[in-house]
Amino acid sequence: MTARMLHRSLAVAALCAASTVFAVRSNAAAPMPKDTPVYAPDSFMKGHSYAEWQAAWWQWILAIPVEDSPFNPDAAFDVATGQKGDVWFLSALFGTNERTCTIPKGKNLFLPIANGEWSDLEGFPTEADQRAQANAATDQVVVDSLFCTIDGNSVADLGTFRHDTAQFTFTAPTPWIFGAVGGTGHAVDDGYYVMLKKLSPGTHTLHYGATFDFGGGNTAFIDMTYHLTQE
């Protein structure tokens, strides 16, 4: 399995895209208890659906130069890189990893547990091609392996948090994290994401991840921990 495939399956822009996106897949669950630490999968947060935030997440991360990218394990991690607005994004790496960061007052956090994105800059020219690849990548997530806890409180029914996006536009630098030449691209994403409710001031632990089964005994996993200080 290539590094490109690993990155595409990672559980991980500010709303600056030129295109408007709409939810294509929505798996609504029963009403969630009020004490659940994330918004329900059919919620609209800050006026946008989960699928719309997913597109924004990719627009954010794909715009970051390779040397600073959260996908780059050799980069010095700075949670503020590229962040804008009232919602900040988190990402993950394959394997077991920990990051420590401070979140400014008033920010919600949005992150993928596991996801897959494909674009025309990667050789898939049509929306149908991109969607087929994104769906196939996320189909490799072992649903029963999904987990997410905030300060030890588990998010239930994570299998209902899967959505895919309409095709969206993004801008990538040259080089970018998935290729030698960037530019304006068009992509589709499919994945499991959560939007955290605002954290109380102080320290918090966010722990999440999943296992991917690529067949033939070829697997990979994400086990990500964030040590957060909420201002």
LORONU-93737 format. One line per field, with one value per atom (N, C-alpha, C): residue number from 0; atom name; x, y, z. Coordinates in steps of 0.05 Angstrom, whole numbers, m for minus. Example, Ala and Ser with C-alpha at 12.3 -4.5 7.8 and 13.67 -1.06 7.14 Angstrom:
pos <- 0:0:0:1:1:1;
site <- N:CA:C:N:CA:C;
east <- 264:246:264:257:273:258;
north <- m114:m90:m66:m45:m21:1;
up <- 156:156:156:142:143:157;
***
This chain:
pos <- 0:0:0:1:1:1:2:2:2:3:3:3:4:4:4:5:5:5:6:6:6:7:7:7:8:8:8:9:9:9:10:10:10:11:11:11:12:12:12:13:13:13:14:14:14:15:15:15:16:16:16:17:17:17:18:18:18:19:19:19:20:20:20:21:21:21:22:22:22:23:23:23:24:24:24:25:25:25:26:26:26:27:27:27:28:28:28:29:29:29:30:30:30:31:31:31:32:32:32:33:33:33:34:34:34:35:35:35:36:36:36:37:37:37:38:38:38:39:39:39:40:40:40:41:41:41:42:42:42:43:43:43:44:44:44:45:45:45:46:46:46:47:47:47:48:48:48:49:49:49:50:50:50:51:51:51:52:52:52:53:53:53:54:54:54:55:55:55:56:56:56:57:57:57:58:58:58:59:59:59:60:60:60:61:61:61:62:62:62:63:63:63:64:64:64:65:65:65:66:66:66:67:67:67:68:68:68:69:69:69:70:70:70:71:71:71:72:72:72:73:73:73:74:74:74:75:75:75:76:76:76:77:77:77:78:78:78:79:79:79:80:80:80:81:81:81:82:82:82:83:83:83:84:84:84:85:85:85:86:86:86:87:87:87:88:88:88:89:89:89:90:90:90:91:91:91:92:92:92:93:93:93:94:94:94:95:95:95:96:96:96:97:97:97:98:98:98:99:99:99:100:100:100:101:101:101:102:102:102:103:103:103:104:104:104:105:105:105:106:106:106:107:107:107:108:108:108:109:109:109:110:110:110:111:111:111:112:112:112:113:113:113:114:114:114:115:115:115:116:116:116:117:117:117:118:118:118:119:119:119:120:120:120:121:121:121:122:122:122:123:123:123:124:124:124:125:125:125:126:126:126:127:127:127:128:128:128:129:129:129:130:130:130:131:131:131:132:132:132:133:133:133:134:134:134:135:135:135:136:136:136:137:137:137:138:138:138:139:139:139:140:140:140:141:141:141:142:142:142:143:143:143:144:144:144:145:145:145:146:146:146:147:147:147:148:148:148:149:149:149:150:150:150:151:151:151:152:152:152:153:153:153:154:154:154:155:155:155:156:156:156:157:157:157:158:158:158:159:159:159:160:160:160:161:161:161:162:162:162:163:163:163:164:164:164:165:165:165:166:166:166:167:167:167:168:168:168:169:169:169:170:170:170:171:171:171:172:172:172:173:173:173:174:174:174:175:175:175:176:176:176:177:177:177:178:178:178:179:179:179:180:180:180:181:181:181:182:182:182:183:183:183:184:184:184:185:185:185:186:186:186:187:187:187:188:188:188:189:189:189:190:190:190:191:191:191:192:192:192:193:193:193:194:194:194:195:195:195:196:196:196:197:197:197:198:198:198:199:199:199:200:200:200:201:201:201:202:202:202:203:203:203:204:204:204:205:205:205:206:206:206:207:207:207:208:208:208:209:209:209:210:210:210:211:211:211:212:212:212:213:213:213:214:214:214:215:215:215:216:216:216:217:217:217:218:218:218:219:219:219:220:220:220:221:221:221:222:222:222:223:223:223:224:224:224:225:225:225:226:226:226:227:227:227:228:228:228:229:229:229:230:230:230;
site <- N:CA:C:N:CA:C:N:CA:C:N:CA:C:N:CA:C:N:CA:C:N:CA:C:N:CA:C:N:CA:C:N:CA:C:N:CA:C:N:CA:C:N:CA:C:N:CA:C:N:CA:C:N:CA:C:N:CA:C:N:CA:C:N:CA:C:N:CA:C:N:CA:C:N:CA:C:N:CA:C:N:CA:C:N:CA:C:N:CA:C:N:CA:C:N:CA:C:N:CA:C:N:CA:C:N:CA:C:N:CA:C:N:CA:C:N:CA:C:N:CA:C:N:CA:C:N:CA:C:N:CA:C:N:CA:C:N:CA:C:N:CA:C:N:CA:C:N:CA:C:N:CA:C:N:CA:C:N:CA:C:N:CA:C:N:CA:C:N:CA:C:N:CA:C:N:CA:C:N:CA:C:N:CA:C:N:CA:C:N:CA:C:N:CA:C:N:CA:C:N:CA:C:N:CA:C:N:CA:C:N:CA:C:N:CA:C:N:CA:C:N:CA:C:N:CA:C:N:CA:C:N:CA:C:N:CA:C:N:CA:C:N:CA:C:N:CA:C:N:CA:C:N:CA:C:N:CA:C:N:CA:C:N:CA:C:N:CA:C:N:CA:C:N:CA:C:N:CA:C:N:CA:C:N:CA:C:N:CA:C:N:CA:C:N:CA:C:N:CA:C:N:CA:C:N:CA:C:N:CA:C:N:CA:C:N:CA:C:N:CA:C:N:CA:C:N:CA:C:N:CA:C:N:CA:C:N:CA:C:N:CA:C:N:CA:C:N:CA:C:N:CA:C:N:CA:C:N:CA:C:N:CA:C:N:CA:C:N:CA:C:N:CA:C:N:CA:C:N:CA:C:N:CA:C:N:CA:C:N:CA:C:N:CA:C:N:CA:C:N:CA:C:N:CA:C:N:CA:C:N:CA:C:N:CA:C:N:CA:C:N:CA:C:N:CA:C:N:CA:C:N:CA:C:N:CA:C:N:CA:C:N:CA:C:N:CA:C:N:CA:C:N:CA:C:N:CA:C:N:CA:C:N:CA:C:N:CA:C:N:CA:C:N:CA:C:N:CA:C:N:CA:C:N:CA:C:N:CA:C:N:CA:C:N:CA:C:N:CA:C:N:CA:C:N:CA:C:N:CA:C:N:CA:C:N:CA:C:N:CA:C:N:CA:C:N:CA:C:N:CA:C:N:CA:C:N:CA:C:N:CA:C:N:CA:C:N:CA:C:N:CA:C:N:CA:C:N:CA:C:N:CA:C:N:CA:C:N:CA:C:N:CA:C:N:CA:C:N:CA:C:N:CA:C:N:CA:C:N:CA:C:N:CA:C:N:CA:C:N:CA:C:N:CA:C:N:CA:C:N:CA:C:N:CA:C:N:CA:C:N:CA:C:N:CA:C:N:CA:C:N:CA:C:N:CA:C:N:CA:C:N:CA:C:N:CA:C:N:CA:C:N:CA:C:N:CA:C:N:CA:C:N:CA:C:N:CA:C:N:CA:C:N:CA:C:N:CA:C:N:CA:C:N:CA:C:N:CA:C:N:CA:C:N:CA:C:N:CA:C:N:CA:C:N:CA:C:N:CA:C:N:CA:C:N:CA:C:N:CA:C:N:CA:C:N:CA:C:N:CA:C:N:CA:C:N:CA:C:N:CA:C:N:CA:C:N:CA:C:N:CA:C:N:CA:C:N:CA:C:N:CA:C:N:CA:C:N:CA:C:N:CA:C:N:CA:C:N:CA:C:N:CA:C:N:CA:C:N:CA:C:N:CA:C:N:CA:C:N:CA:C:N:CA:C:N:CA:C;
east <- 17:0:18:12:29:23:42:37:13:9:m14:m40:m41:m65:m69:m47:m49:m60:m50:m60:m89:m98:m126:m144:m135:m152:m150:m134:m131:m157:m160:m182:m178:m174:m164:m172:m216:m205:m224:m213:m233:m252:m275:m296:m289:m268:m259:m261:m275:m277:m295:m290:m306:m332:m333:m357:m374:m400:m418:m422:m422:m424:m450:m460:m485:m481:m494:m492:m504:m489:m499:m508:m492:m498:m504:m525:m531:m543:m530:m539:m549:m574:m585:m591:m585:m590:m613:m620:m640:m629:m646:m637:m616:m595:m572:m578:m569:m571:m558:m569:m558:m529:m521:m494:m473:m482:m463:m445:m418:m399:m396:m411:m409:m438:m439:m464:m473:m499:m511:m505:m504:m496:m514:m539:m557:m558:m539:m539:m529:m537:m525:m511:m485:m468:m458:m463:m455:m467:m491:m505:m496:m480:m469:m473:m477:m480:m453:m453:m428:m413:m428:m414:m401:m414:m403:m377:m378:m353:m331:m339:m319:m304:m318:m305:m287:m297:m280:m255:m257:m233:m212:m220:m201:m190:m206:m196:m175:m179:m158:m133:m134:m110:m95:m109:m95:m82:m89:m77:m50:m44:m21:4:26:51:60:73:82:98:116:134:119:95:79:54:50:25:22:m2:m7:m5:m6:m2:27:45:73:84:92:101:126:141:166:161:136:130:128:136:131:102:87:58:51:34:23:m7:m24:m52:m64:m51:m62:m57:m41:m34:m59:m64:m86:m113:m116:m142:m155:m182:m197:m225:m237:m265:m270:m295:m303:m300:m292:m288:m259:m245:m217:m217:m197:m196:m172:m177:m155:m152:m128:m123:m107:m102:m88:m67:m50:m31:m37:m28:m30:m12:m19:m4:m14:2:m4:11:m4:9:m5:10:m1:8:m10:m4:m15:m2:m10:m14:m36:m41:m61:m61:m79:m100:m125:m147:m158:m159:m169:m198:m206:m233:m253:m275:m298:m297:m277:m274:m287:m302:m310:m288:m286:m267:m281:m270:m282:m259:m264:m243:m254:m238:m245:m235:m252:m243:m229:m241:m229:m242:m227:m238:m222:m233:m219:m228:m208:m213:m197:m209:m195:m203:m184:m188:m178:m184:m174:m144:m133:m104:m89:m104:m92:m100:m111:m116:m144:m163:m191:m207:m212:m222:m251:m268:m296:m306:m328:m340:m347:m357:m364:m339:m316:m291:m282:m283:m275:m292:m318:m336:m332:m328:m324:m299:m277:m253:m256:m270:m274:m291:m312:m330:m315:m299:m284:m264:m251:m231:m244:m267:m280:m294:m301:m313:m293:m267:m246:m244:m258:m258:m275:m264:m278:m296:m322:m340:m339:m337:m337:m311:m291:m266:m266:m286:m286:m290:m274:m278:m271:m283:m277:m286:m267:m274:m263:m279:m271:m272:m248:m246:m259:m255:m265:m294:m308:m336:m337:m348:m348:m371:m365:m386:m398:m423:m436:m445:m449:m461:m444:m418:m401:m406:m417:m423:m443:m459:m479:m467:m442:m429:m415:m422:m410:m426:m413:m425:m406:m416:m399:m408:m390:m395:m403:m414:m415:m386:m382:m355:m349:m324:m317:m290:m285:m260:m240:m214:m193:m169:m151:m127:m103:m84:m61:m36:m16:10:26:48:67:94:103:89:67:50:30:32:17:21:16:0:m6:6:24:35:56:70:91:81:58:47:19:15:m11:m29:m44:m63:m91:m110:m138:m149:m160:m170:m200:m211:m239:m239:m254:m251:m278:m279:m301:m289:m303:m294:m316:m308:m327:m313:m327:m314:m331:m319:m332:m320:m336:m327:m344:m332:m347:m341:m362:m359:m363:m342:m343:m359:m375:m387:m364:m369:m348:m339:m312:m300:m300:m302:m299:m270:m264:m237:m221:m196:m180:m168:m160:m147:m166:m163:m180:m164:m173:m161:m180:m172:m188:m173:m187:m175:m193:m182:m200:m183:m198:m184:m202:m189:m203:m183:m192:m176:m186:m167:m174:m165:m183:m177:m176:m152:m149:m150:m154:m156:m129:m129:m105:m87:m99:m83:m69:m75:m63:m81:m72:m88:m71:m85:m72:m91:m80:m97:m89:m108:m104:m111:m92:m97:m86:m103:m94:m103:m85:m92:m83:m102:m96:m98:m77:m78:m84:m108:m118:m119:m111:m117:m136:m160:m180:m179:m173:m171:m198;
north <- m24:0:25:44:67:88:107:129:146:147:162:149:122:109:113:113:117:145:165:192:194:181:183:171:152:139:152:174:187:197:192:204:234:256:282:298:469:497:515:529:549:552:562:562:584:577:596:585:563:551:567:565:579:564:538:523:519:515:508:478:466:437:429:406:396:367:358:331:312:290:269:245:238:216:227:218:227:203:195:173:183:191:202:180:185:166:177:161:171:195:212:236:228:245:239:251:238:250:278:295:322:323:303:303:291:283:274:296:291:313:323:311:320:325:339:345:321:316:293:294:271:271:285:291:306:336:345:372:392:417:439:456:458:473:498:521:547:549:537:539:520:500:481:453:435:406:394:369:354:352:346:343:369:391:417:423:416:419:400:376:358:370:382:395:418:433:455:444:421:409:403:391:384:409:430:455:467:464:474:458:432:416:414:414:411:437:460:485:490:473:477:466:481:470:445:428:402:404:424:426:432:442:449:432:413:398:380:379:360:331:326:299:291:310:305:300:275:268:283:294:309:339:348:376:383:408:418:425:411:414:441:456:481:481:478:475:500:523:548:551:533:536:535:557:558:561:562:563:590:590:615:610:630:628:615:608:597:567:554:525:520:505:497:467:459:431:417:391:373:351:338:316:294:273:250:238:221:206:176:159:130:122:101:91:104:102:114:140:162:188:206:225:245:272:292:320:336:358:377:404:417:443:459:485:504:514:513:522:549:569:595:594:612:614:616:602:605:588:570:553:526:517:489:474:447:431:410:407:389:371:344:326:300:288:262:240:220:195:178:176:162:172:176:188:181:189:184:205:217:239:232:238:235:258:265:289:286:306:306:311:324:328:302:281:255:234:244:227:216:227:219:243:245:270:277:257:264:260:273:270:241:227:199:182:188:174:180:205:213:201:201:190:160:146:117:111:126:121:128:151:159:139:130:110:84:76:50:52:76:79:77:91:92:65:50:24:5:12:m4:0:20:25:3:m9:m29:m13:m13:4:m1:m27:m33:m23:m15:m6:24:38:67:74:93:102:131:145:172:178:187:195:223:238:264:264:266:264:238:217:191:185:205:202:193:169:158:169:172:179:153:149:124:126:103:101:116:114:129:120:96:88:105:120:138:165:169:195:195:176:176:193:210:226:228:233:241:268:281:309:310:333:339:345:346:353:382:386:413:421:447:458:464:459:465:476:489:500:488:476:463:477:479:491:471:481:464:463:439:414:414:393:391:363:358:333:308:310:286:287:305:306:328:326:345:372:372:397:401:425:432:446:465:480:479:485:484:456:443:416:414:391:384:357:353:328:321:295:285:271:274:262:244:223:205:198:201:195:197:190:192:216:235:260:266:282:292:321:336:364:364:372:373:397:394:417:432:458:474:463:462:451:473:465:484:492:516:524:504:499:480:459:437:415:393:381:359:339:315:294:283:285:274:250:227:202:190:184:173:156:141:125:104:87:67:48:25:6:4:2:m1:m29:m43:m70:m68:m69:m67:m94:m115:m142:m155:m181:m196:m194:m189:m186:m159:m141:m114:m95:m86:m68:m44:m24:0:11:26:37:65:79:106:104:114:116:143:163:191:202:215:229:258:276:304:312:325:338:367:375:402:420:445:465:485:487:505:531:553:579:589;
up <- 0:0:0:m17:m20:1:4:22:14:m13:m23:m13:m14:m5:25:40:69:74:60:65:57:36:27:48:63:83:110:112:138:149:177:190:191:183:184:166:98:96:110:120:127:104:108:87:66:50:30:2:m1:m28:m46:m72:m91:m96:m90:m96:m71:m75:m53:m53:m30:m28:m13:m20:m8:0:21:30:9:4:m14:3:23:40:68:81:108:123:144:160:187:188:213:233:258:279:296:316:335:350:362:376:396:398:415:443:464:491:492:509:511:520:535:545:526:502:481:473:472:468:440:421:393:382:360:347:331:331:317:287:273:245:226:234:217:225:241:250:229:232:217:237:235:254:240:252:240:212:208:183:161:168:148:158:139:145:150:159:162:135:114:88:79:85:77:93:119:135:126:117:106:83:64:41:51:71:81:95:108:120:100:77:56:43:39:28:46:72:91:88:91:93:67:44:19:10:22:16:31:51:67:53:52:39:53:37:47:73:74:97:123:121:145:148:130:130:154:167:188:178:152:141:141:144:142:170:176:203:212:192:198:202:198:201:231:238:265:267:285:287:299:284:294:287:308:303:290:292:281:251:239:211:193:179:160:172:198:210:209:205:204:216:226:234:261:266:292:294:272:272:264:281:275:269:253:244:257:263:272:252:252:234:249:235:247:228:239:224:229:211:215:238:252:275:301:322:347:350:354:355:376:386:405:396:400:396:419:424:445:433:440:428:445:440:454:434:442:425:436:419:428:437:453:464:441:444:426:401:399:375:379:358:357:342:346:333:315:291:271:261:260:253:241:223:213:231:235:248:228:204:181:156:135:111:86:63:37:17:4:m16:m41:m65:m90:m109:m126:m142:m171:m187:m214:m216:m196:m195:m190:m182:m177:m199:m221:m244:m246:m231:m232:m241:m268:m280:m274:m269:m267:m238:m232:m206:m200:m220:m216:m209:m222:m216:m188:m180:m153:m132:m137:m116:m113:m135:m134:m118:m122:m107:m77:m72:m44:m29:m42:m29:m24:m44:m40:m18:m15:6:33:36:63:68:48:52:66:65:78:108:118:147:161:181:197:217:211:226:256:264:292:306:290:302:308:298:302:331:341:368:371:390:396:425:441:468:474:489:498:529:541:570:581:565:573:566:555:547:518:513:486:470:444:424:413:417:408:379:366:339:319:320:301:272:268:241:227:243:231:223:228:223:195:178:152:132:118:97:74:50:28:17:4:m5:m34:m42:m70:m79:m105:m114:m105:m96:m87:m99:m98:m110:m88:m93:m74:m89:m75:m87:m71:m86:m74:m84:m66:m74:m91:m101:m116:m102:m93:m93:m72:m73:m52:m40:m19:m4:m20:m42:m57:m86:m91:m118:m122:m144:m150:m160:m172:m184:m172:m161:m149:m169:m159:m176:m165:m182:m175:m181:m161:m165:m158:m165:m158:m146:m124:m109:m97:m88:m72:m47:m25:0:11:24:39:65:88:113:137:159:186:200:207:219:244:262:285:289:297:306:336:350:379:388:409:422:436:441:453:480:482:507:528:553:575:578:589:593:610:603:618:599:611:596:589:566:557:541:540:524:504:478:456:445:443:434:413:390:369:349:332:312:300:283:268:256:247:232:203:185:156:148:133:123:93:81:52:38:53:42:40:39:36:61:84:108:111:93:93:108:132:148:157:167:178:200:218:239:247:258:269:299:315:344:353:352:355:382:396:421:419:426:429:458:468:494:490:496:489:513:509:529:516:527:517:533:518:531:541;
***
